[in-house]
Amino acid sequence: MNSTAPTLRHWLTRVLVLSLVALGMSASAQNLADMKLAALGSPANQNFISNAGFVVAPQGVVVIDALGSPALARRLVQKIAEITPKPITHVIVTHYHADHIYGLQVFKELGAQIVAQQDAREYLNSETAAQRLVASRTELAPWVDDKTRLVQADRWLTESTTLELAGTRFMLERVGPSHTPEDLAIHVPSERVLFAGDLMFAGRLPFVGQADSNQWIHSLDRLLRFDVAVVVPGHGAASTQPRKDMGVMRDYLTYLRSSMGKAAKELVPFEEAYSNTDWSRFEPMPMFRFANRMNAYNTYLLMEKESLGGR
Ligand SMILES: [Zn+2]
């Protein structure tokens, strides 16, 4: 679209989202793009399944999310160095899922300060997180190995807050518990950009997991109130049409909740409810085959709990 292209171009001069081209993967870009779309980490795609971004601020570079392995993080550092000699001063973590944080140690070693929301600590210090890392060392070898470690934040936030980082104002919005308890969305008013983390998956179905989908929908509504030109999702392409693209997420979550909520309330068994639900609207979307049944099942359990007065 003509009206949005110049805005995006202008914006790209100062804020970059990591893409395959930006990573210099041109030779195998298509191959990797296909695998990235699959959204499942593997040794073949080096666990490159999520987005990272950075803002070149007056006094340094602020990175948002650290990618899924130290090797990928080093490529991002290299890419930043090609664009600016400024040091990387901060990394803001949208949430502590493996594909967003296994690269953190690279930035920590460079002296960057890691900023995240404190509800991540429970998971980060859990046996689950430790075991996940052990499993990843096998499943994602050699990209995740014995040297890969979980990195705590240097600064834990409790609530939404505005921080002046490297001379630019960042509004860190606490939008969890939604996709995870610790979800942060990052609004950079001077660039009119919003990093939505995994509250937004663009052009594909999300992984709902143990999410609080009710809060997730409310948080999307909150994010839609920001006046931004571009939204960078946790997965998929950046969007210049936030209302439309976040709307797809919102519709899907709402539909999961209403269809599975009705079934749970009427005590219809899950299998029956699933096969009686009309999924045709979402079926053409990438990841439907991988994610939809599990998303529906998790939502069914959640709605059972909610109908029993859990919330
Ligand atoms: Zn995630």
Residues whose N, C-alpha, C, O or C-beta is under 5 A from the ligand:
A	BS01	ZN	H97 D198
